[in-house]
């Protein structure tokens, strides 16, 4: 099947206002907030502008329950953390990037605590550490029991608001990258809703652009991601000609709360893996253990293993959910460690102290994204990426639990360090050449159809028939020539166009990778294949034609070549 043609820029009115900054950071999760604070610290005279799609505190970070993984215990080490990360990544992690993550991570966590983040501590005053899936050591720092992301976000926002040198534009959807005549990033266009400090489409020119826009979970019908996670950064990067990689590796969290038919659409409450770290177990309606004999770590196996096994059991039993049983932990432990989860469950009439919690897998984290090196640099000069929107190589085929907040902290700081060596000097933004796919907008009325199509054909279980059918469906979903809809340029149409762009690229990569590896599970290719130990790189040409190429991974000396 020929690969599709996608928009090379979004249809939008001309910019009605302009702002100038040295660095513009797009996104206000842990990665974006850290990038702003670290750039300001490294370059105190710099003008930094933070753009966020909703309010400062409405990104994905606040929903992170489990914690931050870092080798902080005396019996732990960066080498141990590296080993666990590489195992979870199933041969596709970049060992150099992982080494950066695990070596610099403990320092970044300590700095976050010094900034004011109130992590949970033992009676002796030491950081309280727990385990999650795939970790062989207790190394997960948490706050408020199960409200780590909320506390991290609070501390970072408080520090940002104390810095008068940072300008913030809220309620702003980023549209397209501005580039100069040589293809260097020179800023971005964005649209500010009426609630913002400015209104309508504008342009922000900058010497460097940092993407920290988060994930793309809204391409699926059921996700733990907030509504703002519509793949805007990845879609922008594709339209700018940047390389995007590993999109097929979408991690489905095994335990999203399932109440009634709540799993059919939108953001679902997360039931943290830390609950299994404390001893909760997955069972079916009859109380039979789901993970016994499946993996040596049983309920604490890597997330892809757990999600796949749950999907198998659910399919075999003809049910849409299983149960997480934490009753044996006791009321005191449940209320102390998991107050947020307990409150969420009770709001739906479920008491985890006395009842098993109904759960099912939901789209959770994109291990792939805009390709970035260990300094956050993308293939477009002057464009940086960090956090979930980026693919630094640390996650490989399957992110290790609680490495995500750590990645945002570490690589955002490295971007600031790189910029401190000298800001780029792009020329004036050039007028965008109109390719044959330029200015295309998708019909937002079909957003629900897109999410259902992706869930059915490119979700946890995938195969050639489902992926071919999904690709064909995506080619028509939102196409105004078929829907005959009149699409007005605006946030709904722009988000739908971004969703269709990233979904199309994901399906193309998933169809190309004819093996099962990590969070990519092909029913028709059940095993990992050494020939596929490498990365699929997606890129749009100037006319919008999507190209997907394979790049073999270097020989991995960390495991002696034993990983397929």
SVG drawing of the C-alpha trace seen along z (x, -y; Angstrom):
<svg xmlns="http://www.w3.org/2000/svg" viewBox="-22 -42 52 63">
<polyline fill="none" stroke="black" stroke-width="0.4" points="0.0,0.0 1.5,-3.4 2.2,-5.6 -0.1,-8.6 0.4,-12.3 -0.1,-14.4 -0.3,-18.2 3.1,-20.0 1.6,-22.9 -1.7,-23.7 -4.3,-25.9 -4.5,-29.0 -5.0,-32.8 -1.8,-34.9 -0.2,-35.9 -1.9,-39.0 0.7,-39.6 4.4,-38.8 6.5,-38.2 10.2,-37.8 12.3,-35.6 15.7,-34.0 14.2,-30.6 10.5,-29.5 9.5,-26.4 6.3,-24.7 4.6,-22.7 4.3,-23.0 4.9,-19.5 8.0,-18.4 10.1,-18.7 8.9,-22.1 9.0,-23.6 12.5,-22.2 13.7,-23.5 12.5,-27.0 14.0,-27.1 17.4,-25.6 17.7,-28.0 17.0,-30.9 19.6,-29.7 22.2,-29.1 21.4,-32.3 20.1,-34.8 19.9,-37.6 17.9,-35.5 14.3,-36.2 12.4,-32.9 8.8,-32.4 6.7,-29.4 3.7,-28.5 1.1,-26.0 -2.0,-24.7 -4.3,-25.1 -3.3,-26.2 0.2,-25.8 -0.9,-22.8 -3.0,-20.9 -0.4,-18.7 0.3,-15.0 2.8,-15.5 0.1,-16.0 -1.4,-12.6 1.8,-10.7 1.1,-8.7 3.9,-6.3 7.0,-8.4 10.5,-9.0 13.0,-6.2 16.6,-7.0 19.4,-5.0 19.3,-6.8 19.5,-3.8 22.9,-2.6 22.3,0.9 21.4,-0.5 23.6,-1.9 23.3,-3.6 24.6,-0.3 21.7,1.6 19.2,-1.0 20.8,-0.9 20.5,2.9 16.8,2.8 16.2,0.1 17.9,2.1 16.1,5.2 12.7,3.4 13.7,1.8 14.3,5.2 17.4,4.4 16.4,0.9 17.6,-1.4 20.5,-3.6 23.0,-2.6 24.7,-6.0 21.4,-7.8 20.5,-5.4 23.8,-5.9 23.2,-9.7 19.7,-9.1 20.8,-6.9 24.0,-8.7 22.6,-12.2 19.2,-11.2 19.9,-11.1 21.3,-14.6 18.3,-15.9 16.0,-14.3 18.0,-15.8 17.8,-19.2 14.1,-18.9 13.8,-18.2 16.0,-21.2 13.7,-23.3 10.9,-22.4 9.3,-19.2 8.1,-17.3 8.8,-13.7 7.6,-11.0 10.2,-10.1 10.8,-7.3 10.6,-7.9 14.4,-8.4 14.0,-11.2 15.3,-9.3 13.6,-9.3 10.9,-6.5 11.6,-4.2 9.4,-1.6 9.4,0.8 7.4,0.9 7.3,3.3 10.7,4.2 12.8,2.8 14.9,5.2 15.6,2.6 13.5,0.2 14.3,-3.1 10.9,-4.9 10.7,-8.2 7.1,-9.3 5.1,-12.1 1.7,-12.2 1.6,-8.5 0.4,-8.4 0.4,-12.0 4.0,-12.4 3.4,-14.2 1.1,-16.8 3.8,-17.6 6.6,-17.8 4.4,-20.1 3.6,-22.3 7.2,-22.8 8.3,-23.6 5.4,-26.0 6.1,-27.8 9.8,-28.3 8.7,-29.5 6.3,-32.0 9.0,-33.4 11.0,-34.3 9.8,-37.6 12.0,-37.0 9.7,-34.3 6.7,-35.2 3.9,-32.7 1.2,-32.4 -1.6,-30.1 -4.4,-28.7 -2.1,-28.6 -2.1,-25.8 1.2,-25.6 0.6,-25.3 3.8,-25.2 7.5,-25.7 9.0,-28.9 12.3,-28.3 14.7,-30.5 16.0,-30.2 18.5,-27.6 16.0,-25.4 17.0,-26.5 14.2,-26.8 13.3,-30.5 10.2,-30.3 6.7,-29.0 3.2,-30.1 0.4,-29.5 -3.2,-30.3 -4.3,-31.8 -7.8,-31.3 -9.9,-34.1 -8.9,-33.2 -5.3,-33.9 -3.2,-37.1 -3.5,-37.5 -6.1,-36.4 -5.9,-34.6 -3.0,-33.4 0.4,-34.9 4.1,-34.3 6.8,-33.9 10.3,-34.3 13.1,-32.8 16.7,-31.7 15.9,-28.2 12.6,-26.3 12.1,-23.5 9.3,-21.1 7.9,-19.6 4.4,-19.0 3.9,-15.6 2.2,-12.6 -0.5,-11.6 -2.7,-9.2 -5.9,-10.9 -5.4,-8.9 -6.9,-6.0 -10.5,-5.7 -9.2,-4.9 -6.1,-6.6 -4.7,-7.8 -3.5,-11.0 -5.3,-14.3 -7.4,-15.8 -4.5,-18.1 -2.4,-15.1 -3.2,-15.2 0.3,-14.7 0.8,-18.4 4.6,-18.4 5.2,-15.2 2.9,-16.5 4.6,-19.9 8.0,-18.2 6.9,-16.0 5.5,-19.0 8.9,-20.7 10.7,-17.8 12.1,-16.4 12.9,-12.8 10.4,-10.9 11.2,-7.4 9.9,-4.4 6.2,-5.6 5.0,-2.0 6.0,-1.5 3.0,-2.8 2.9,-1.6 -0.5,-0.6 -0.8,-0.9 -2.3,2.4 -4.4,0.9 -6.7,-2.0 -9.8,-2.1 -12.8,-0.6 -16.2,-1.6 -19.3,-0.8 -18.5,-1.7 -16.1,-4.5 -13.3,-2.8 -14.9,-3.5 -13.7,-7.1 -11.5,-9.7 -9.2,-10.0 -9.4,-7.2 -8.2,-7.3 -4.9,-5.6 -4.4,-2.9 -0.7,-3.2 1.7,-0.3 3.0,-1.2 0.0,0.5 1.3,3.8 4.7,2.8 3.1,2.9 1.7,6.3 -1.6,6.0 -2.3,8.7 -4.3,9.0 -7.1,11.5 -10.1,12.5 -13.7,12.5 -13.2,15.9 -10.3,14.6 -7.7,16.6 -4.3,14.9 -3.7,13.6 0.1,13.3 1.2,16.6 3.6,18.5 3.7,15.9 6.9,14.0 9.4,14.4 8.3,11.0 4.6,12.0 2.5,8.9 5.6,6.7 6.6,7.9 7.3,5.1 4.1,3.3 4.0,4.8 4.0,8.3 1.2,7.5 -0.9,5.7 -0.6,8.5 -1.4,11.2 -4.5,9.2 -5.6,8.8 -5.2,12.5 -7.2,13.4 -9.9,10.9 -10.3,12.1 -10.4,15.8 -13.1,15.0 -15.0,12.6 -14.8,9.7 -13.7,6.1 -11.9,5.9 -10.1,7.8 -9.5,6.9 -6.7,5.6 -7.0,7.0 -5.3,4.9 -7.6,5.9 -4.9,8.0 -2.7,4.9 -5.0,3.6 -6.9,0.4 -4.0,-1.5 -1.6,-0.8 -4.1,-1.5 -5.2,-4.8 -1.6,-5.9 0.0,-5.0 -2.9,-5.4 -5.2,-8.2 -5.7,-9.6 -6.6,-6.1 -8.8,-5.4 -10.7,-8.6 -11.1,-8.0 -12.4,-4.5 -14.8,-5.6 -16.2,-8.3 -17.2,-5.5 -18.7,-3.4 -15.7,-1.1 -13.9,-0.7 -10.4,0.8 -10.3,1.7 -13.1,4.1 -13.5,4.7 -11.2,5.7 -10.7,2.7 -12.0,3.3 -9.1,2.5 -8.2,2.7 -5.2,1.6 -5.3,-1.9 -2.9,-3.9 -0.5,-5.5 2.9,-6.5 4.6,-7.0 8.1,-5.6 8.8,-7.0 8.6,-10.6 10.8,-13.3 14.3,-11.9 16.7,-13.8 20.3,-13.2 21.6,-13.3 21.6,-17.1 18.0,-17.2 18.9,-18.3 16.6,-17.1 17.4,-16.8 16.2,-20.4 18.9,-22.8 17.7,-25.0 14.8,-22.7 15.1,-20.7 12.8,-18.1 12.5,-16.7 10.0,-14.6 7.4,-12.3 7.4,-14.2 11.0,-13.2 12.7,-9.9 16.1,-10.1 16.6,-6.4 16.3,-5.7 13.0,-3.8 13.7,-1.5 10.7,0.8 9.2,0.4 9.6,-2.3 10.6,-1.1 8.2,-2.3 8.8,-5.8 11.6,-6.6 9.4,-9.2 9.6,-12.0 13.3,-11.3 13.8,-11.6 12.1,-15.0 14.2,-16.3 17.5,-15.0 17.2,-15.9 15.6,-19.3 18.6,-20.2 20.9,-19.0 19.2,-21.2 19.8,-24.2 23.4,-23.2 23.9,-22.9 22.2,-26.3 24.5,-27.9 27.4,-27.2 25.9,-29.6 22.4,-30.3 21.7,-29.7 21.4,-32.7 18.8,-31.9 17.8,-34.3 14.4,-35.8 11.6,-33.3 11.1,-32.5 7.7,-32.3 6.6,-28.6 6.6,-27.2 3.2,-25.7 3.5,-22.0 0.7,-20.0 -0.3,-18.8 -0.1,-22.2 -2.8,-23.7 -4.9,-20.5 -7.3,-20.3 -9.2,-17.2 -12.9,-17.1 -13.0,-17.2 -16.5,-15.6 -14.8,-12.3 -12.4,-12.4 -14.3,-9.6 -14.1,-7.4 -10.3,-7.9 -9.9,-6.9 -12.1,-3.8 -10.3,-2.8 -6.9,-3.1 -8.0,-1.2 -9.5,1.7 -6.7,2.0 -3.5,0.6 -4.0,1.1 -2.5,3.7 -3.1,6.5 -2.0,5.9 -1.7,7.9 -1.4,7.4 -5.2,7.5 -6.0,5.0 -3.2,2.6 -4.0,2.6 -7.6,1.9 -6.6,-0.8 -4.4,-2.5 -7.2,-2.4 -9.6,-3.9 -7.2,-6.6 -6.8,-7.7 -10.5,-8.5 -11.3,-9.6 -11.5,-13.3 -11.1,-13.8 -13.5,-16.6 -13.8,-15.3 -15.6,-12.3 -17.4,-13.9 -18.4,-16.9 -18.0,-18.9 -17.0,-22.6 -14.0,-22.7 -13.2,-26.0 -9.6,-26.7 -9.5,-26.5 -8.4,-24.4 -10.7,-21.5 -9.7,-21.1 -6.0,-21.6 -6.1,-19.0 -7.9,-16.5 -5.3,-17.1 -2.5,-16.5 -4.2,-13.3 -4.6,-12.0 -1.0,-12.8 0.6,-11.0 -1.9,-8.1 -1.0,-7.6 2.7,-7.6 2.3,-5.2 0.3,-2.7 2.8,-2.9 5.6,-2.0 3.6,0.7 2.8,2.3 6.4,2.3 7.8,3.9 6.9,7.6 7.9,8.8 6.8,8.7 9.1,6.5 8.3,4.7 5.1,2.8 4.6,3.6 2.8,6.9 2.1,8.5 -0.3,11.5 1.0,12.7 4.7,12.4 4.8,13.6 8.6,13.5 11.3,10.9 13.4,11.0 17.1,10.0 16.7,8.6 14.4,6.0 16.7,4.9 16.8,1.2 14.6,-1.8 11.9,-2.9 12.4,-6.5 9.4,-8.5 9.7,-11.7 7.6,-13.9 9.1,-15.2 8.4,-18.8 5.3,-17.6 3.9,-15.7 4.7,-12.2 5.4,-10.0 8.5,-7.9 9.5,-5.2 13.0,-3.8 14.8,-1.2 18.0,-2.0 19.8,1.0 20.8,0.5 24.6,0.7 25.8,3.9 24.9,3.8 27.9,4.5 25.9,4.2 24.3,7.7 26.9,9.4 24.5,9.4 22.1,11.8 19.0,9.6 17.3,10.4"/>
</svg>
